[in-house]
Amino acid sequence: MADQNLRERFPEANLKLDDNQLRVVEKRANLKAYRDGETIIAAGTRDPNFYVVKSGEVDVVEYSAGRPQIIWTSYAKELLGDVSFLSGRASNLSRVAKGPVEVFEILPENLRRIIDEEPKLGNIILATLIGRMQIMRDLNFTPLRVIGSRFSSDAFRIRDFLTKNRVVFTWVDLEGDSNAAQVLQQIGVAEEDTPVVACGKDWILRNPGNKELAERLGVLTTPKEDIYDLAIVGAGPAGLTAAVYGASEGLRTIVLERTAPGGQAGTSSRIENYPGFPMGLSGEELAARITLQAQKFGAQISTPCGVRSLSFDDGYPVIHIDDDRRVSSKCLLIATGASYRRLNIEGGERFDGVGVYYAATPMESQMCADSTVLVVGGANSAGQAAVFLAERASSVLLVIRGDDLNKGMSRYLSRRIEQTKNIDILTNTEVTQMAGNTHLESVEIRDNRSGKTRLVNTSAVFVFIGAKPHTDWLPEGVDTDEKGFIKTGPSVRDSPFWTIRRQPFFLETSRPGVFAAGDVRSSSMKRVASAVGEGAMAVAFVHEYFKN
Ligand SMILES: Cc1cc2nc3c(=O)[nH]c(=O)nc-3n(C[C@H](O)[C@H](O)[C@H](O)COP(=O)(O)OP(=O)(O)OC[C@H]3O[C@@H](n4cnc5c(N)ncnc54)[C@H](O)[C@@H]3O)c2cc1C
């Protein structure tokens, strides 16, 4: 039954190859035979190979309910597997032979060749993988549970990390879930030992760090080679796009990302001004698609992999990663973007993750059901957050320092806000204090015209004010402006560090061969489309650099 429903709802997840396509596959594959009940791919293992069913049937099995459940069956000429084949992650579904089965096993390098040389077949493979990605997201098939308090900043960090890495999990909230105590008892964990991450009965991690979690879930991808043509730091829209262009144009390309692909855009509930998507699309979906595209062309994307510092060896950039490893490259693209500044309120940072948030995704919105929330900021990101949160919260107070919403926000968005009944716009207003014990309970706001203050009882404030560039890891020699954004092109021509005769390229920094793109760059537009454009342009300059 589940099988039939899934086939109807996600037809693109089960496309069949035609005979010609099957012959192409056959040429690049090993034929393997399995007996009834034999496991072809086991859940939780990383299998780098790709499979196509030649004959017989294969059950796809998941274990979220603690026992095996067949969710669909793959037939002859259909593909086995999901997006983990390209990302190198472990799949959480098993594939088990139903009766005698023959499958074509394709090694990763041959799969890439097939995708490159047979675009139609490549498209079928990618469409199937995207379809299956949607199934996993929509149906929430997962044995993974995060159990903790909604007021714990570590529980927030863990959920944020899993969400950004698109790992599906079930959230068990100690305050809001009546089964929470029973779940803890079943796995033998005391409430004071939460947050915990539990995978069925197989393993339990008590308050794991992001890296430990990533390792356990097969999400950690580490750099494989020592020297690359192009190293990109940051996997937001700019870095990911550069990876697509770099890898597709034959450059050995690596992306180093400290959290998860997507960057700021990945936290946007709906991007409505990205060309080609008239209905808008979520930042998460955009990021997932560009990531898949970059991996299709063979770019390595290493996460979580924070870059600590940069040095130069014989003129070549050497990138130092958090765990003391290094990556060397002929060219470097800095695409580390920016993040929102904290409110300048004494002690405000103690509520980070337990009342103060810098993104409004479905995860944060769950916590706002039927309550009053504050959104601080007057630009598009604040506007989007207000509209999105208004769907769940009983009321949203949009706090802006200026006197007119239209000054910093696109007209389509300000109009929508004005038309949303449960959003109140508080102009000329600032947050002056925050209070609470273990989590935020109230904030004080001040009307700057009258000087009057008032207290608002709320457990959530969303902050979207002025951006701070991620440039603190850069050495002297990469010039920045007075706000820390990286200077490029004509503005570094007179830098003491620009020591060669030719003029710097438009996106080149004061160090030849080091480029910057997207929000981290001084005078950039701070938009998804412009970050994408700059990521693509940067690769053209990399080619120019190699010619010189
Ligand atoms: C909530 C929200 C909504 C938005 N909505 C829109 C919209 O509707 N339309 C629009 O055009 N724009 C929108 N924007 C702006 C848009 O998202 C940004 O302009 C765009 O994401 C910039 O892309 P980027 O690649 O330059 O940087 P970012 O998206 O900031 O990505 C930078 C990446 O670098 C990583 N990084 C940083 N430092 C390091 C380090 N030391 N080591 C490794 N990795 C590092 C970060 O983790 C991050 O993933 C929105 C922004 C936000 C926050």
The ligand as an SDF file (V2000), in Angstrom:
LIG
                    3D

 53 58  0  0  0  0  0  0  0  0999 V2000
   16.6690   34.8040    6.6770 C   0  0  0  0  0  0  0  0  0  0  0  0
   17.2450   35.3560    5.3970 C   0  0  0  0  0  0  0  0  0  0  0  0
   16.4220   35.5480    4.3000 C   0  0  0  0  0  0  0  0  0  0  0  0
   16.9430   36.0300    3.0900 C   0  0  0  0  0  0  0  0  0  0  0  0
   16.1160   36.1740    2.0240 N   0  0  0  0  0  0  0  0  0  0  0  0
   16.5990   36.5800    0.8340 C   0  0  0  0  0  0  0  0  0  0  0  0
   15.7450   36.6970   -0.3100 C   0  0  0  0  0  0  0  0  0  0  0  0
   14.5580   36.4140   -0.2510 O   0  0  0  0  0  0  0  0  0  0  0  0
   16.3050   37.0940   -1.4780 N   0  0  0  0  0  0  0  0  0  0  0  0
   17.6100   37.4120   -1.5920 C   0  0  0  0  0  0  0  0  0  0  0  0
   18.0490   37.7190   -2.7000 O   0  0  0  0  0  0  0  0  0  0  0  0
   18.4450   37.3330   -0.5210 N   0  0  0  0  0  0  0  0  0  0  0  0
   17.9690   36.9340    0.6880 C   0  0  0  0  0  0  0  0  0  0  0  0
   18.8040   36.8510    1.7830 N   0  0  0  0  0  0  0  0  0  0  0  0
   20.2290   37.2060    1.6190 C   0  0  0  0  0  0  0  0  0  0  0  0
   20.9990   36.0270    0.9990 C   0  0  0  0  0  0  0  0  0  0  0  0
   20.6660   34.8400    1.6940 O   0  0  0  0  0  0  0  0  0  0  0  0
   22.4890   36.2850    1.0180 C   0  0  0  0  0  0  0  0  0  0  0  0
   22.7480   37.4470    0.2760 O   0  0  0  0  0  0  0  0  0  0  0  0
   23.2600   35.1010    0.4240 C   0  0  0  0  0  0  0  0  0  0  0  0
   23.0090   33.9090    1.1400 O   0  0  0  0  0  0  0  0  0  0  0  0
   24.7670   35.3830    0.4360 C   0  0  0  0  0  0  0  0  0  0  0  0
   25.4150   34.2440   -0.0460 O   0  0  0  0  0  0  0  0  0  0  0  0
   26.9580   33.9790    0.2370 P   0  0  0  0  0  0  0  0  0  0  0  0
   27.2680   32.6660   -0.3960 O   0  0  0  0  0  0  0  0  0  0  0  0
   27.7550   35.1420   -0.1450 O   0  0  0  0  0  0  0  0  0  0  0  0
   27.1180   33.8530    1.8290 O   0  0  0  0  0  0  0  0  0  0  0  0
   26.3330   33.0440    2.9380 P   0  0  0  0  0  0  0  0  0  0  0  0
   24.9890   32.6500    2.4920 O   0  0  0  0  0  0  0  0  0  0  0  0
   26.4530   33.8600    4.1740 O   0  0  0  0  0  0  0  0  0  0  0  0
   27.2040   31.6960    3.1100 O   0  0  0  0  0  0  0  0  0  0  0  0
   28.4800   31.7210    3.6740 C   0  0  0  0  0  0  0  0  0  0  0  0
   28.8490   30.3300    4.1770 C   0  0  0  0  0  0  0  0  0  0  0  0
   30.1950   30.3400    4.6350 O   0  0  0  0  0  0  0  0  0  0  0  0
   30.3160   29.5410    5.8090 C   0  0  0  0  0  0  0  0  0  0  0  0
   31.4790   29.9920    6.5910 N   0  0  0  0  0  0  0  0  0  0  0  0
   31.6500   31.1750    7.2140 C   0  0  0  0  0  0  0  0  0  0  0  0
   32.8580   31.2140    7.8150 N   0  0  0  0  0  0  0  0  0  0  0  0
   33.4600   30.0180    7.5670 C   0  0  0  0  0  0  0  0  0  0  0  0
   34.7150   29.4520    7.9260 C   0  0  0  0  0  0  0  0  0  0  0  0
   35.6250   30.1260    8.6720 N   0  0  0  0  0  0  0  0  0  0  0  0
   34.9950   28.1910    7.5250 N   0  0  0  0  0  0  0  0  0  0  0  0
   34.1120   27.4810    6.7570 C   0  0  0  0  0  0  0  0  0  0  0  0
   32.8960   27.9850    6.3930 N   0  0  0  0  0  0  0  0  0  0  0  0
   32.5850   29.2380    6.7900 C   0  0  0  0  0  0  0  0  0  0  0  0
   28.9970   29.7940    6.5320 C   0  0  0  0  0  0  0  0  0  0  0  0
   28.7110   28.7370    7.4410 O   0  0  0  0  0  0  0  0  0  0  0  0
   28.0100   29.8600    5.3610 C   0  0  0  0  0  0  0  0  0  0  0  0
   27.4570   28.5890    5.0750 O   0  0  0  0  0  0  0  0  0  0  0  0
   18.3230   36.3580    2.9970 C   0  0  0  0  0  0  0  0  0  0  0  0
   19.1480   36.1900    4.1150 C   0  0  0  0  0  0  0  0  0  0  0  0
   18.6180   35.6800    5.3100 C   0  0  0  0  0  0  0  0  0  0  0  0
   19.5100   35.4700    6.5080 C   0  0  0  0  0  0  0  0  0  0  0  0
  1  2  1  0
  2  3  1  0
  2 52  2  0
  3  4  2  0
  4  5  1  0
  4 50  1  0
  5  6  2  0
  6  7  1  0
  6 13  1  0
  7  8  2  0
  7  9  1  0
  9 10  1  0
 10 11  2  0
 10 12  1  0
 12 13  2  0
 13 14  1  0
 14 15  1  0
 14 50  1  0
 15 16  1  0
 16 17  1  0
 16 18  1  0
 18 19  1  0
 18 20  1  0
 20 21  1  0
 20 22  1  0
 22 23  1  0
 23 24  1  0
 24 25  2  0
 24 26  1  0
 24 27  1  0
 27 28  1  0
 28 29  2  0
 28 30  1  0
 28 31  1  0
 31 32  1  0
 32 33  1  0
 33 34  1  0
 33 48  1  0
 34 35  1  0
 35 36  1  0
 35 46  1  0
 36 37  1  0
 36 45  1  0
 37 38  2  0
 38 39  1  0
 39 40  1  0
 39 45  2  0
 40 41  1  0
 40 42  2  0
 42 43  1  0
 43 44  2  0
 44 45  1  0
 46 47  1  0
 46 48  1  0
 48 49  1  0
 50 51  2  0
 51 52  1  0
 52 53  1  0
M  END
$$$$
